[in-house]
Amino acid sequence: MGDVGHDELKGKIVGFLFLEKSTRTLMSFKTAVMRLGGKVLDLDIDVSSMGKGESLYDTARTFETYVDCLIVRCGSLEVLNEIRRGVRRIPVINAGCGIYSHPTQALGDVLTMRQERGTVSGVDVAIVGDLKRGRTVNSLVKLLANYRAKIRLVGCKHCEVGRDVVKWLISKGVDVKCYEVGDFDGLLKKCNVVYMTRLQKERGSDGEVIKLVPSMLRDSRDGLVIMHPLPRGEELSEEIDSELGAAYFRQMEYCMWVRMSLLSAVMG
Ligand code: NCD
């Protein structure tokens, strides 16, 4: 990857307020800032005054005093809105909000489809796993609504997609269909992207994991792109990693490029 030599964020400081765990989103946003010549400022929640009971509002106002942009990961819309209430003068970027949204992941996912397939338009994508509490899915289907995508949804038992989401997609004219777990094998032969997700156990999801194993790929279409926002669970075995179409490690790099673009656009 090397030094890309951009300096759009030279002299700028980007704050990180992460109230939920993260590996890729945190690292890719941070490297994105650094690659653009900016600096990062973290707040370690465990040693911050939030432990003394300081409010989110005051914490957000404090960030605003010191940084030029704030990147937030949190557990609910209420928390995100409370942080936004304390931050008026600088951009706030959502880096994953509860079960609701993960917009920058969706941008990276769509970029991945474009890079891997040449185009996103008309993509036939099977989205599989925790469709109830997976925020990446929520954001991805909304973004895909702009691309004449065919969206095939295979939810784990008790973790099926919400009716409101399907209704919304239909209202936007999207070709969307829900499938049973048992249909997954057959579906794999027809789609050109499969987007696996893990069960959000820490958010109360519990059920049988839908697994993708190498033997299922035998009759899949040429050029099938296999995606996963990561971290993975049992749904995606390491044996899949050597498949040509396994794009999830490239996907995490595309997410970094997208975050660089976004940061340049809002602060550059
Ligand atoms: C996801 C997240 O945090 O929503 N990971 C990510 O940001 N790349 C997916 C997950 O936790 O399942």
Boltz pocket constraint, residues with backbone or C-beta under 6 A from the ligand:
constraints:
  - pocket:
      binder: B
      contacts: [[A, 21], [A, 24], [A, 25], [A, 95], [A, 96], [A, 98], [A, 102], [A, 105], [A, 135], [A, 136], [A, 198], [A, 229], [A, 230], [A, 231]]
      max_distance: 6.0
